Amino acid sequence: MALSVMACGSMEEAPESAIQSDPLEEQVSELRACSTSLDCRTGCTCSTSGVCVGLSSPPPPSGYCDVAPVRACNTGADCTSGCLCSNNVCINDGGFSPPANCLLAPPDSYENDNSHTTASSYLGYPQVGHTFHRAGDVDWVLGATNINQLLTVEAYNLRSAPLRLDVHAYNHATRTLGALLTSATTTVCSDITPACMVYRATVNVTPGVYAVKVTDLRSVPAGSDWRPTSGYDLKMY
């Protein structure tokens, strides 16, 4: 960003009443302070000097990055509990205190699947629309096979989320988690293409029930992630 100062005449000619505070000081005082980029709006980032600045070139309009972030919405379904959609922004519904954090995404239709005892069931076709509604979210899915096979689990159609896939043995009768059989923490290849952006875990199994754990690995503060909701689709075969 370039700053220029232009003046006409000499300082001696300027009346005392015309001398104002430094415009740069005024500008800096109005900038939005931040500790991480989650404190800044979409299209802005937290600079090394601790203020929100534009990511793009040319930069966004003056003052754009000085405004607090909000979660965009089309309907109330896009907002978490305790919030409503008003003028395409999630805001508190005015209910009981403490107020809800309206920067959070609502949970997906598979919740409450945060433990193996409340896991969703894989019914033989892909589970689409999984989301990590907050950083550190964990999803559990139970799948079964009646044959000896190479079991493959895939998280695909990724939406901005590094994740971990774990496959465990499982005793469904007692709801007991068994041994960790295999894991995947990297995509199948490194190129940024749809074919590569897949996490895949494979293991030889015998007839029985198996528990799949999908963990969000984003390194952002839990409860602070207002960015477009991370997610994935899941299939087992």
VENGI-V643574 format. One record per run of one state. SS is the DSSP state (alpha for helix, beta for strand, coil for the rest). FROM is the first residue (numbers start at 0). TO is the last residue. Records with the same first field share a line. If there is no record, write none. Layout:
SS = FROM-TO / FROM-TO
This chain:
coil = 0-9 / 13-14 / 18-21 / 30-31 / 33-35 / 39-42 / 46-49 / 54-62 / 66-70 / 72-74 / 78-81 / 86-87 / 92-114 / 118-118 / 121-125 / 132-136 / 145-147 / 159-161 / 171-174 / 184-197 / 205-206 / 216-228 / 236-236
alpha = 10-12 / 15-17 / 22-29 / 36-38 / 63-65 / 75-77 / 115-117
beta = 32-32 / 43-45 / 50-53 / 71-71 / 82-85 / 88-91 / 119-120 / 126-131 / 137-144 / 148-158 / 162-170 / 175-183 / 198-204 / 207-215 / 229-235
